[in-house]
Amino acid sequence: MSSDSALVVEGLGKRYQLGATAGGRSSYRSLREDLVGVFRRERRQVETRHLWALRNVSFEVAPGERVGVIGRNGAGKSTLLKLLSRITAPTEGRAEIRGRVGSLLEVGTGFHPELTGRDNIFLAGAILGMRSREIELKLDDIVEFAGVERFLDTPVKRYSSGMYLRLAFAVAAHLEPEILLVDEVLAVGDADFQKKCLGRMQDIGASGRTVVFVSHSMPSVLRLCDRVILFDQGGVLADGQPREVIRRYLESGLGSSSEREWPAPAEAPGDELCRLKGVRVIQDGRVVEEIDIARPLVLETEYWLMHDTHLRPLVNLHLGNEDGVLLFITSDSANLSWRTSPRRKGVVCASCEIPAHFLAEGRVFVLAAVSSLNPTVVHAMEADAVSFQVVDRTQGEGARGEWASDLPGVVRPLLSWSIESNGVQWRASPDLSATEAP
């Protein structure tokens, strides 16, 4: 391992012990139960199992690198960041960090709920080893980024989750850590806040500081990171260029595909009002991962509406490409009759049709969310709920025409053209029916 590395991980492992008392009884017993057990000569059997969340993980990160860490749930990503942040100790191996660490592992990690926003900023800075004068110089930038000016002297226990998140990220990102560790927290914020956060992390990387970013959002990883590490079952499965590693992730079946389902509300993302049930990519009546550009496709979103409500939840879909570019956002509020209809408890299935010859070739990632307005509340959201590959197999009759190579652009509409030459006009509509008129 290089002595110049900002982060060195060698043979790192974390094992958790799972204990269960036989018969399903709790291991915490009253004095009376213990005495009865003695007189009855009761023997309690304890089953001990172990779970390796991480095993034999080794890698190094150079100063200024922006490293994405991806993998399905339970792969060991968050455990890695907890070890690097010294929140928990490793069972084996070592992790050497050279520099001051700022971490954002979950909303408000390290905040004291009884302290005000201002007090928590100074507390976080002190934990990082900063002097009060250094923190004061950063205070205005932190408050402006977080947008909590009016509530700066309010205890953070009264903050909304969005305010909590904004302040937590602003503190972690502005107090000049040499290494910034960020877990999957950006999905909680709105689109504008996510954009600000990614921009800030790009600035940190460009300034020569190190970012380790755990995320399920492949477009965000592609935009931010110059290297990606893929985790699976507690180990490193791949480590390299972002496009190559993400392609392996998706093609291996570990990543998002064209159908995502949650079997029960308790296991699904959401709140007490709405929970996602399923998201699917459909073409020609069946779920597919490869989309023919010449035919329309349907994005289907199902969710459980847990009870009748005066609110009017709406499905929102955000489509992005593998360069991290947002292609467009669409919502079922486009259906006016549904927008104004009362909501009743049950399963809601919303389908959006995307026309043929609209999306360009490449992989498309879909964020699915259910939200309501007045006030704005995001009830359920899943980043990269599904993804699909758009393929252009047309030979001359599509928007690409006779051009055989890749055609740049984020959309590829087949538009109407009319041509006039020497008194003759040609008109063609996007359905490719052409007429010639004198």
Contacts in CASP RR format, 6 or more apart in sequence:
PFRMAT RR
TARGET T0000
AUTHOR 0000-0000-0000
METHOD contacts of the structure
MODEL  1
MSSDSALVVEGLGKRYQLGATAGGRSSYRSLREDLVGVFRRERRQVETRH
LWALRNVSFEVAPGERVGVIGRNGAGKSTLLKLLSRITAPTEGRAEIRGR
VGSLLEVGTGFHPELTGRDNIFLAGAILGMRSREIELKLDDIVEFAGVER
FLDTPVKRYSSGMYLRLAFAVAAHLEPEILLVDEVLAVGDADFQKKCLGR
MQDIGASGRTVVFVSHSMPSVLRLCDRVILFDQGGVLADGQPREVIRRYL
ESGLGSSSEREWPAPAEAPGDELCRLKGVRVIQDGRVVEEIDIARPLVLE
TEYWLMHDTHLRPLVNLHLGNEDGVLLFITSDSANLSWRTSPRRKGVVCA
SCEIPAHFLAEGRVFVLAAVSSLNPTVVHAMEADAVSFQVVDRTQGEGAR
GEWASDLPGVVRPLLSWSIESNGVQWRASPDLSATEAP
1 8 0 8 1.000
1 10 0 8 1.000
1 60 0 8 1.000
2 8 0 8 1.000
2 60 0 8 1.000
2 62 0 8 1.000
4 62 0 8 1.000
4 63 0 8 1.000
5 60 0 8 1.000
5 61 0 8 1.000
5 62 0 8 1.000
5 63 0 8 1.000
5 98 0 8 1.000
6 61 0 8 1.000
6 62 0 8 1.000
6 63 0 8 1.000
6 64 0 8 1.000
6 65 0 8 1.000
6 97 0 8 1.000
6 98 0 8 1.000
6 99 0 8 1.000
6 178 0 8 1.000
6 179 0 8 1.000
6 210 0 8 1.000
7 60 0 8 1.000
7 61 0 8 1.000
7 84 0 8 1.000
7 95 0 8 1.000
7 96 0 8 1.000
7 97 0 8 1.000
7 98 0 8 1.000
7 179 0 8 1.000
7 210 0 8 1.000
7 212 0 8 1.000
8 60 0 8 1.000
8 94 0 8 1.000
8 95 0 8 1.000
8 96 0 8 1.000
8 98 0 8 1.000
9 57 0 8 1.000
9 58 0 8 1.000
9 59 0 8 1.000
9 60 0 8 1.000
9 84 0 8 1.000
9 94 0 8 1.000
9 95 0 8 1.000
9 96 0 8 1.000
10 58 0 8 1.000
10 93 0 8 1.000
10 94 0 8 1.000
10 95 0 8 1.000
10 96 0 8 1.000
11 56 0 8 1.000
11 57 0 8 1.000
11 58 0 8 1.000
11 92 0 8 1.000
11 93 0 8 1.000
11 94 0 8 1.000
12 54 0 8 1.000
12 56 0 8 1.000
12 57 0 8 1.000
12 58 0 8 1.000
12 80 0 8 1.000
12 83 0 8 1.000
12 90 0 8 1.000
12 92 0 8 1.000
12 93 0 8 1.000
12 94 0 8 1.000
12 95 0 8 1.000
13 52 0 8 1.000
13 53 0 8 1.000
13 54 0 8 1.000
13 55 0 8 1.000
13 56 0 8 1.000
13 57 0 8 1.000
13 83 0 8 1.000
13 90 0 8 1.000
13 91 0 8 1.000
13 92 0 8 1.000
13 93 0 8 1.000
14 52 0 8 1.000
14 53 0 8 1.000
14 54 0 8 1.000
14 79 0 8 1.000
14 83 0 8 1.000
14 88 0 8 1.000
14 90 0 8 1.000
14 91 0 8 1.000
15 50 0 8 1.000
15 51 0 8 1.000
15 52 0 8 1.000
15 53 0 8 1.000
15 91 0 8 1.000
15 92 0 8 1.000
16 50 0 8 1.000
16 51 0 8 1.000
16 53 0 8 1.000
17 48 0 8 1.000
17 49 0 8 1.000
17 50 0 8 1.000
17 51 0 8 1.000
18 48 0 8 1.000
18 49 0 8 1.000
18 50 0 8 1.000
18 51 0 8 1.000
19 27 0 8 1.000
19 46 0 8 1.000
19 47 0 8 1.000
19 48 0 8 1.000
19 49 0 8 1.000
20 46 0 8 1.000
20 47 0 8 1.000
20 49 0 8 1.000
21 27 0 8 1.000
21 44 0 8 1.000
21 45 0 8 1.000
21 46 0 8 1.000
21 47 0 8 1.000
22 44 0 8 1.000
22 45 0 8 1.000
22 46 0 8 1.000
22 47 0 8 1.000
25 44 0 8 1.000
27 46 0 8 1.000
36 42 0 8 1.000
52 234 0 8 1.000
53 74 0 8 1.000
53 76 0 8 1.000
53 79 0 8 1.000
53 234 0 8 1.000
54 76 0 8 1.000
54 79 0 8 1.000
54 80 0 8 1.000
54 83 0 8 1.000
54 90 0 8 1.000
54 234 0 8 1.000
54 235 0 8 1.000
55 234 0 8 1.000
55 235 0 8 1.000
56 235 0 8 1.000
57 80 0 8 1.000
57 234 0 8 1.000
57 235 0 8 1.000
57 236 0 8 1.000
58 236 0 8 1.000
59 229 0 8 1.000
59 236 0 8 1.000
59 239 0 8 1.000
61 67 0 8 1.000
61 210 0 8 1.000
61 212 0 8 1.000
62 210 0 8 1.000
63 178 0 8 1.000
63 208 0 8 1.000
63 209 0 8 1.000
63 210 0 8 1.000
64 205 0 8 1.000
64 208 0 8 1.000
64 209 0 8 1.000
64 210 0 8 1.000
64 211 0 8 1.000
65 205 0 8 1.000
65 210 0 8 1.000
65 211 0 8 1.000
65 226 0 8 1.000
65 227 0 8 1.000
66 201 0 8 1.000
66 202 0 8 1.000
66 205 0 8 1.000
66 210 0 8 1.000
66 211 0 8 1.000
66 213 0 8 1.000
66 224 0 8 1.000
66 225 0 8 1.000
66 226 0 8 1.000
66 227 0 8 1.000
67 210 0 8 1.000
67 211 0 8 1.000
67 212 0 8 1.000
67 213 0 8 1.000
67 225 0 8 1.000
67 226 0 8 1.000
67 227 0 8 1.000
67 228 0 8 1.000
67 229 0 8 1.000
68 212 0 8 1.000
68 213 0 8 1.000
68 214 0 8 1.000
68 215 0 8 1.000
68 221 0 8 1.000
68 224 0 8 1.000
68 225 0 8 1.000
68 227 0 8 1.000
68 228 0 8 1.000
68 229 0 8 1.000
68 242 0 8 1.000
69 77 0 8 1.000
69 80 0 8 1.000
69 81 0 8 1.000
69 212 0 8 1.000
69 213 0 8 1.000
69 214 0 8 1.000
69 215 0 8 1.000
69 228 0 8 1.000
69 229 0 8 1.000
69 231 0 8 1.000
70 77 0 8 1.000
70 214 0 8 1.000
70 215 0 8 1.000
70 216 0 8 1.000
70 218 0 8 1.000
70 221 0 8 1.000
70 228 0 8 1.000
70 229 0 8 1.000
70 230 0 8 1.000
70 231 0 8 1.000
70 245 0 8 1.000
70 246 0 8 1.000
70 249 0 8 1.000
71 77 0 8 1.000
71 216 0 8 1.000
71 230 0 8 1.000
71 231 0 8 1.000
71 232 0 8 1.000
71 249 0 8 1.000
71 254 0 8 1.000
71 255 0 8 1.000
72 232 0 8 1.000
72 254 0 8 1.000
72 255 0 8 1.000
74 234 0 8 1.000
75 231 0 8 1.000
75 232 0 8 1.000
75 233 0 8 1.000
75 234 0 8 1.000
75 235 0 8 1.000
75 254 0 8 1.000
76 231 0 8 1.000
76 234 0 8 1.000
76 235 0 8 1.000
77 183 0 8 1.000
77 184 0 8 1.000
77 214 0 8 1.000
77 231 0 8 1.000
78 105 0 8 1.000
78 183 0 8 1.000
78 184 0 8 1.000
78 214 0 8 1.000
79 88 0 8 1.000
79 234 0 8 1.000
80 214 0 8 1.000
80 231 0 8 1.000
81 103 0 8 1.000
81 105 0 8 1.000
81 181 0 8 1.000
81 183 0 8 1.000
81 212 0 8 1.000
81 214 0 8 1.000
82 88 0 8 1.000
82 105 0 8 1.000
83 89 0 8 1.000
83 90 0 8 1.000
83 95 0 8 1.000
84 95 0 8 1.000
84 97 0 8 1.000
84 101 0 8 1.000
84 103 0 8 1.000
84 181 0 8 1.000
84 212 0 8 1.000
85 101 0 8 1.000
85 102 0 8 1.000
85 103 0 8 1.000
85 105 0 8 1.000
85 181 0 8 1.000
87 105 0 8 1.000
97 179 0 8 1.000
98 178 0 8 1.000
99 177 0 8 1.000
99 178 0 8 1.000
99 179 0 8 1.000
100 128 0 8 1.000
100 129 0 8 1.000
100 176 0 8 1.000
100 177 0 8 1.000
100 178 0 8 1.000
100 179 0 8 1.000
101 128 0 8 1.000
101 177 0 8 1.000
101 178 0 8 1.000
101 179 0 8 1.000
101 180 0 8 1.000
101 181 0 8 1.000
102 128 0 8 1.000
102 172 0 8 1.000
102 175 0 8 1.000
102 177 0 8 1.000
102 179 0 8 1.000
102 180 0 8 1.000
102 181 0 8 1.000
103 109 0 8 1.000
103 172 0 8 1.000
103 180 0 8 1.000
103 181 0 8 1.000
103 182 0 8 1.000
104 168 0 8 1.000
104 169 0 8 1.000
104 172 0 8 1.000
104 173 0 8 1.000
104 180 0 8 1.000
104 181 0 8 1.000
104 182 0 8 1.000
104 183 0 8 1.000
104 185 0 8 1.000
105 181 0 8 1.000
105 183 0 8 1.000
105 185 0 8 1.000
106 183 0 8 1.000
106 185 0 8 1.000
107 161 0 8 1.000
107 162 0 8 1.000
107 164 0 8 1.000
107 165 0 8 1.000
107 168 0 8 1.000
107 185 0 8 1.000
107 188 0 8 1.000
108 156 0 8 1.000
108 164 0 8 1.000
108 165 0 8 1.000
108 167 0 8 1.000
108 168 0 8 1.000
109 168 0 8 1.000
110 124 0 8 1.000
110 127 0 8 1.000
111 117 0 8 1.000
111 120 0 8 1.000
111 124 0 8 1.000
111 156 0 8 1.000
111 164 0 8 1.000
111 167 0 8 1.000
111 168 0 8 1.000
112 119 0 8 1.000
112 120 0 8 1.000
112 123 0 8 1.000
112 156 0 8 1.000
113 155 0 8 1.000
113 156 0 8 1.000
113 157 0 8 1.000
114 155 0 8 1.000
114 157 0 8 1.000
115 123 0 8 1.000
115 155 0 8 1.000
115 156 0 8 1.000
116 152 0 8 1.000
116 153 0 8 1.000
116 154 0 8 1.000
116 155 0 8 1.000
116 156 0 8 1.000
117 148 0 8 1.000
117 151 0 8 1.000
117 152 0 8 1.000
117 153 0 8 1.000
117 154 0 8 1.000
117 155 0 8 1.000
117 156 0 8 1.000
117 159 0 8 1.000
117 167 0 8 1.000
118 139 0 8 1.000
118 152 0 8 1.000
118 153 0 8 1.000
120 156 0 8 1.000
120 167 0 8 1.000
120 171 0 8 1.000
121 135 0 8 1.000
121 139 0 8 1.000
121 142 0 8 1.000
121 167 0 8 1.000
121 171 0 8 1.000
122 132 0 8 1.000
122 135 0 8 1.000
124 171 0 8 1.000
124 172 0 8 1.000
124 175 0 8 1.000
125 134 0 8 1.000
125 135 0 8 1.000
125 171 0 8 1.000
125 175 0 8 1.000
126 135 0 8 1.000
128 175 0 8 1.000
128 177 0 8 1.000
130 175 0 8 1.000
130 176 0 8 1.000
134 176 0 8 1.000
135 175 0 8 1.000
138 174 0 8 1.000
138 175 0 8 1.000
138 176 0 8 1.000
141 170 0 8 1.000
141 174 0 8 1.000
142 167 0 8 1.000
142 170 0 8 1.000
142 171 0 8 1.000
142 174 0 8 1.000
142 175 0 8 1.000
143 149 0 8 1.000
143 152 0 8 1.000
143 170 0 8 1.000
145 166 0 8 1.000
145 169 0 8 1.000
145 170 0 8 1.000
145 173 0 8 1.000
145 174 0 8 1.000
145 196 0 8 1.000
145 200 0 8 1.000
146 163 0 8 1.000
146 166 0 8 1.000
146 167 0 8 1.000
146 169 0 8 1.000
146 170 0 8 1.000
147 163 0 8 1.000
147 166 0 8 1.000
148 159 0 8 1.000
148 163 0 8 1.000
148 166 0 8 1.000
148 167 0 8 1.000
151 158 0 8 1.000
151 159 0 8 1.000
151 163 0 8 1.000
156 164 0 8 1.000
156 167 0 8 1.000
159 167 0 8 1.000
161 188 0 8 1.000
162 188 0 8 1.000
162 189 0 8 1.000
165 185 0 8 1.000
165 188 0 8 1.000
165 189 0 8 1.000
165 193 0 8 1.000
166 189 0 8 1.000
166 193 0 8 1.000
168 185 0 8 1.000
169 182 0 8 1.000
169 185 0 8 1.000
169 186 0 8 1.000
169 197 0 8 1.000
169 200 0 8 1.000
172 180 0 8 1.000
172 182 0 8 1.000
173 180 0 8 1.000
173 197 0 8 1.000
173 200 0 8 1.000
173 201 0 8 1.000
173 204 0 8 1.000
174 200 0 8 1.000
176 209 0 8 1.000
177 209 0 8 1.000
178 209 0 8 1.000
178 210 0 8 1.000
179 209 0 8 1.000
179 210 0 8 1.000
179 211 0 8 1.000
179 212 0 8 1.000
180 201 0 8 1.000
180 204 0 8 1.000
180 209 0 8 1.000
180 210 0 8 1.000
180 211 0 8 1.000
180 212 0 8 1.000
181 212 0 8 1.000
182 201 0 8 1.000
182 211 0 8 1.000
182 212 0 8 1.000
182 213 0 8 1.000
182 214 0 8 1.000
183 214 0 8 1.000
184 214 0 8 1.000
184 215 0 8 1.000
184 216 0 8 1.000
186 193 0 8 1.000
186 194 0 8 1.000
186 197 0 8 1.000
186 198 0 8 1.000
186 215 0 8 1.000
186 217 0 8 1.000
186 220 0 8 1.000
187 194 0 8 1.000
187 216 0 8 1.000
187 217 0 8 1.000
187 381 0 8 1.000
187 383 0 8 1.000
189 378 0 8 1.000
190 378 0 8 1.000
191 318 0 8 1.000
191 326 0 8 1.000
191 329 0 8 1.000
194 220 0 8 1.000
198 220 0 8 1.000
198 223 0 8 1.000
198 224 0 8 1.000
199 224 0 8 1.000
201 211 0 8 1.000
201 213 0 8 1.000
201 224 0 8 1.000
202 223 0 8 1.000
202 224 0 8 1.000
204 211 0 8 1.000
205 211 0 8 1.000
211 224 0 8 1.000
211 225 0 8 1.000
213 220 0 8 1.000
213 221 0 8 1.000
213 224 0 8 1.000
213 225 0 8 1.000
215 221 0 8 1.000
215 383 0 8 1.000
216 256 0 8 1.000
216 383 0 8 1.000
216 384 0 8 1.000
217 365 0 8 1.000
217 367 0 8 1.000
217 383 0 8 1.000
217 384 0 8 1.000
218 246 0 8 1.000
218 249 0 8 1.000
218 250 0 8 1.000
218 256 0 8 1.000
218 322 0 8 1.000
218 324 0 8 1.000
218 365 0 8 1.000
218 384 0 8 1.000
218 387 0 8 1.000
219 320 0 8 1.000
219 321 0 8 1.000
219 322 0 8 1.000
219 323 0 8 1.000
219 324 0 8 1.000
219 325 0 8 1.000
219 326 0 8 1.000
219 365 0 8 1.000
219 384 0 8 1.000
220 324 0 8 1.000
220 383 0 8 1.000
221 228 0 8 1.000
221 242 0 8 1.000
221 246 0 8 1.000
222 242 0 8 1.000
222 243 0 8 1.000
222 246 0 8 1.000
222 322 0 8 1.000
222 323 0 8 1.000
222 324 0 8 1.000
223 323 0 8 1.000
223 324 0 8 1.000
225 242 0 8 1.000
226 242 0 8 1.000
227 239 0 8 1.000
227 240 0 8 1.000
227 241 0 8 1.000
227 242 0 8 1.000
228 238 0 8 1.000
228 239 0 8 1.000
228 240 0 8 1.000
228 241 0 8 1.000
228 242 0 8 1.000
228 245 0 8 1.000
228 246 0 8 1.000
229 236 0 8 1.000
229 238 0 8 1.000
229 239 0 8 1.000
229 240 0 8 1.000
229 245 0 8 1.000
230 236 0 8 1.000
230 237 0 8 1.000
230 238 0 8 1.000
230 239 0 8 1.000
230 245 0 8 1.000
230 248 0 8 1.000
230 249 0 8 1.000
230 254 0 8 1.000
231 237 0 8 1.000
232 254 0 8 1.000
237 248 0 8 1.000
237 254 0 8 1.000
238 244 0 8 1.000
238 245 0 8 1.000
238 248 0 8 1.000
238 249 0 8 1.000
239 245 0 8 1.000
243 322 0 8 1.000
246 322 0 8 1.000
249 255 0 8 1.000
250 256 0 8 1.000
250 257 0 8 1.000
250 363 0 8 1.000
250 387 0 8 1.000
255 384 0 8 1.000
255 387 0 8 1.000
256 365 0 8 1.000
256 384 0 8 1.000
256 385 0 8 1.000
256 386 0 8 1.000
256 387 0 8 1.000
257 289 0 8 1.000
257 386 0 8 1.000
257 387 0 8 1.000
258 280 0 8 1.000
258 281 0 8 1.000
258 287 0 8 1.000
258 288 0 8 1.000
258 289 0 8 1.000
258 386 0 8 1.000
258 387 0 8 1.000
258 388 0 8 1.000
259 278 0 8 1.000
259 279 0 8 1.000
259 280 0 8 1.000
259 281 0 8 1.000
259 287 0 8 1.000
259 386 0 8 1.000
260 278 0 8 1.000
260 279 0 8 1.000
260 280 0 8 1.000
260 382 0 8 1.000
260 385 0 8 1.000
260 386 0 8 1.000
261 277 0 8 1.000
261 278 0 8 1.000
262 268 0 8 1.000
262 269 0 8 1.000
262 275 0 8 1.000
262 276 0 8 1.000
262 277 0 8 1.000
262 278 0 8 1.000
265 275 0 8 1.000
265 277 0 8 1.000
265 304 0 8 1.000
265 306 0 8 1.000
268 275 0 8 1.000
268 276 0 8 1.000
268 277 0 8 1.000
268 304 0 8 1.000
268 380 0 8 1.000
269 275 0 8 1.000
269 276 0 8 1.000
269 380 0 8 1.000
269 381 0 8 1.000
269 382 0 8 1.000
270 276 0 8 1.000
270 370 0 8 1.000
270 379 0 8 1.000
270 380 0 8 1.000
270 381 0 8 1.000
271 379 0 8 1.000
271 380 0 8 1.000
272 306 0 8 1.000
273 305 0 8 1.000
273 306 0 8 1.000
273 307 0 8 1.000
273 309 0 8 1.000
273 311 0 8 1.000
273 313 0 8 1.000
273 379 0 8 1.000
274 303 0 8 1.000
274 304 0 8 1.000
274 305 0 8 1.000
274 306 0 8 1.000
274 313 0 8 1.000
274 370 0 8 1.000
274 379 0 8 1.000
274 380 0 8 1.000
275 303 0 8 1.000
275 304 0 8 1.000
275 306 0 8 1.000
275 379 0 8 1.000
275 380 0 8 1.000
276 301 0 8 1.000
276 302 0 8 1.000
276 303 0 8 1.000
276 304 0 8 1.000
276 368 0 8 1.000
276 370 0 8 1.000
276 380 0 8 1.000
276 382 0 8 1.000
276 385 0 8 1.000
277 302 0 8 1.000
277 303 0 8 1.000
277 304 0 8 1.000
277 347 0 8 1.000
278 300 0 8 1.000
278 301 0 8 1.000
278 302 0 8 1.000
278 303 0 8 1.000
278 385 0 8 1.000
279 299 0 8 1.000
279 300 0 8 1.000
279 301 0 8 1.000
279 302 0 8 1.000
279 366 0 8 1.000
279 368 0 8 1.000
279 382 0 8 1.000
279 385 0 8 1.000
279 386 0 8 1.000
280 287 0 8 1.000
280 299 0 8 1.000
280 300 0 8 1.000
280 386 0 8 1.000
281 287 0 8 1.000
281 288 0 8 1.000
281 289 0 8 1.000
281 291 0 8 1.000
281 297 0 8 1.000
281 298 0 8 1.000
281 299 0 8 1.000
281 366 0 8 1.000
281 386 0 8 1.000
281 388 0 8 1.000
282 288 0 8 1.000
282 297 0 8 1.000
282 298 0 8 1.000
282 299 0 8 1.000
282 300 0 8 1.000
283 291 0 8 1.000
283 292 0 8 1.000
283 295 0 8 1.000
283 296 0 8 1.000
283 297 0 8 1.000
283 298 0 8 1.000
284 295 0 8 1.000
285 298 0 8 1.000
288 388 0 8 1.000
289 387 0 8 1.000
289 388 0 8 1.000
289 389 0 8 1.000
290 388 0 8 1.000
290 389 0 8 1.000
290 391 0 8 1.000
291 297 0 8 1.000
291 359 0 8 1.000
291 388 0 8 1.000
291 389 0 8 1.000
291 390 0 8 1.000
291 391 0 8 1.000
292 391 0 8 1.000
292 393 0 8 1.000
293 356 0 8 1.000
293 357 0 8 1.000
293 359 0 8 1.000
293 361 0 8 1.000
293 390 0 8 1.000
293 391 0 8 1.000
293 392 0 8 1.000
293 393 0 8 1.000
293 394 0 8 1.000
293 398 0 8 1.000
293 412 0 8 1.000
294 356 0 8 1.000
294 357 0 8 1.000
294 392 0 8 1.000
294 393 0 8 1.000
294 394 0 8 1.000
294 398 0 8 1.000
295 356 0 8 1.000
296 353 0 8 1.000
296 354 0 8 1.000
296 355 0 8 1.000
296 356 0 8 1.000
297 353 0 8 1.000
297 354 0 8 1.000
297 388 0 8 1.000
298 351 0 8 1.000
298 352 0 8 1.000
298 353 0 8 1.000
298 354 0 8 1.000
299 317 0 8 1.000
299 351 0 8 1.000
299 352 0 8 1.000
299 354 0 8 1.000
299 366 0 8 1.000
299 386 0 8 1.000
300 349 0 8 1.000
300 350 0 8 1.000
300 351 0 8 1.000
300 352 0 8 1.000
301 315 0 8 1.000
301 317 0 8 1.000
301 349 0 8 1.000
301 350 0 8 1.000
301 351 0 8 1.000
301 352 0 8 1.000
301 368 0 8 1.000
301 370 0 8 1.000
302 347 0 8 1.000
302 348 0 8 1.000
302 349 0 8 1.000
302 350 0 8 1.000
303 313 0 8 1.000
303 315 0 8 1.000
303 347 0 8 1.000
303 348 0 8 1.000
303 370 0 8 1.000
303 380 0 8 1.000
304 346 0 8 1.000
304 347 0 8 1.000
304 348 0 8 1.000
305 313 0 8 1.000
305 343 0 8 1.000
305 344 0 8 1.000
305 345 0 8 1.000
305 346 0 8 1.000
305 347 0 8 1.000
305 348 0 8 1.000
306 345 0 8 1.000
307 345 0 8 1.000
308 342 0 8 1.000
308 343 0 8 1.000
308 344 0 8 1.000
308 345 0 8 1.000
309 343 0 8 1.000
310 342 0 8 1.000
311 343 0 8 1.000
311 372 0 8 1.000
311 377 0 8 1.000
312 339 0 8 1.000
312 340 0 8 1.000
312 341 0 8 1.000
312 342 0 8 1.000
312 343 0 8 1.000
312 372 0 8 1.000
312 373 0 8 1.000
313 343 0 8 1.000
313 348 0 8 1.000
313 370 0 8 1.000
313 371 0 8 1.000
313 372 0 8 1.000
313 379 0 8 1.000
314 331 0 8 1.000
314 332 0 8 1.000
314 333 0 8 1.000
314 339 0 8 1.000
314 370 0 8 1.000
314 371 0 8 1.000
314 372 0 8 1.000
314 373 0 8 1.000
315 331 0 8 1.000
315 332 0 8 1.000
315 348 0 8 1.000
315 350 0 8 1.000
315 352 0 8 1.000
315 368 0 8 1.000
315 369 0 8 1.000
315 370 0 8 1.000
316 329 0 8 1.000
316 330 0 8 1.000
316 331 0 8 1.000
316 368 0 8 1.000
316 369 0 8 1.000
316 370 0 8 1.000
316 371 0 8 1.000
317 329 0 8 1.000
317 330 0 8 1.000
317 331 0 8 1.000
317 352 0 8 1.000
317 366 0 8 1.000
317 367 0 8 1.000
317 368 0 8 1.000
317 369 0 8 1.000
318 326 0 8 1.000
318 329 0 8 1.000
318 366 0 8 1.000
318 367 0 8 1.000
318 369 0 8 1.000
319 326 0 8 1.000
319 327 0 8 1.000
319 328 0 8 1.000
319 329 0 8 1.000
319 330 0 8 1.000
319 359 0 8 1.000
319 364 0 8 1.000
319 365 0 8 1.000
319 366 0 8 1.000
319 367 0 8 1.000
320 326 0 8 1.000
320 327 0 8 1.000
320 364 0 8 1.000
320 365 0 8 1.000
320 366 0 8 1.000
320 367 0 8 1.000
321 327 0 8 1.000
321 360 0 8 1.000
321 362 0 8 1.000
321 363 0 8 1.000
321 364 0 8 1.000
321 365 0 8 1.000
321 410 0 8 1.000
322 362 0 8 1.000
322 363 0 8 1.000
322 365 0 8 1.000
325 410 0 8 1.000
327 359 0 8 1.000
327 364 0 8 1.000
327 410 0 8 1.000
327 411 0 8 1.000
330 352 0 8 1.000
332 338 0 8 1.000
332 339 0 8 1.000
332 350 0 8 1.000
332 352 0 8 1.000
333 339 0 8 1.000
356 414 0 8 1.000
357 398 0 8 1.000
357 399 0 8 1.000
357 412 0 8 1.000
357 413 0 8 1.000
357 414 0 8 1.000
357 430 0 8 1.000
358 411 0 8 1.000
358 412 0 8 1.000
358 413 0 8 1.000
359 390 0 8 1.000
359 411 0 8 1.000
359 412 0 8 1.000
360 390 0 8 1.000
360 392 0 8 1.000
360 407 0 8 1.000
360 409 0 8 1.000
360 410 0 8 1.000
360 411 0 8 1.000
360 412 0 8 1.000
361 390 0 8 1.000
361 391 0 8 1.000
361 392 0 8 1.000
361 406 0 8 1.000
361 407 0 8 1.000
361 412 0 8 1.000
362 389 0 8 1.000
362 390 0 8 1.000
362 391 0 8 1.000
363 387 0 8 1.000
363 388 0 8 1.000
363 389 0 8 1.000
363 390 0 8 1.000
364 387 0 8 1.000
364 388 0 8 1.000
364 389 0 8 1.000
364 390 0 8 1.000
365 384 0 8 1.000
365 386 0 8 1.000
365 387 0 8 1.000
366 384 0 8 1.000
366 385 0 8 1.000
366 386 0 8 1.000
366 387 0 8 1.000
366 388 0 8 1.000
367 381 0 8 1.000
367 382 0 8 1.000
367 383 0 8 1.000
367 384 0 8 1.000
367 385 0 8 1.000
368 381 0 8 1.000
368 382 0 8 1.000
368 385 0 8 1.000
368 386 0 8 1.000
369 378 0 8 1.000
369 380 0 8 1.000
369 381 0 8 1.000
369 382 0 8 1.000
370 378 0 8 1.000
370 379 0 8 1.000
370 380 0 8 1.000
370 381 0 8 1.000
371 377 0 8 1.000
371 378 0 8 1.000
371 379 0 8 1.000
371 381 0 8 1.000
372 379 0 8 1.000
392 398 0 8 1.000
392 400 0 8 1.000
392 407 0 8 1.000
392 412 0 8 1.000
394 400 0 8 1.000
394 401 0 8 1.000
396 402 0 8 1.000
397 432 0 8 1.000
398 414 0 8 1.000
398 432 0 8 1.000
399 407 0 8 1.000
399 412 0 8 1.000
399 413 0 8 1.000
399 414 0 8 1.000
399 415 0 8 1.000
400 407 0 8 1.000
400 412 0 8 1.000
413 430 0 8 1.000
414 430 0 8 1.000
414 432 0 8 1.000
415 430 0 8 1.000
416 427 0 8 1.000
416 428 0 8 1.000
416 429 0 8 1.000
416 430 0 8 1.000
417 428 0 8 1.000
418 425 0 8 1.000
418 426 0 8 1.000
418 427 0 8 1.000
418 428 0 8 1.000
419 425 0 8 1.000
419 426 0 8 1.000
420 426 0 8 1.000
423 438 0 8 1.000
424 436 0 8 1.000
424 437 0 8 1.000
424 438 0 8 1.000
425 436 0 8 1.000
425 437 0 8 1.000
425 438 0 8 1.000
426 434 0 8 1.000
426 435 0 8 1.000
426 436 0 8 1.000
426 437 0 8 1.000
427 434 0 8 1.000
427 435 0 8 1.000
427 437 0 8 1.000
428 434 0 8 1.000
428 435 0 8 1.000
END
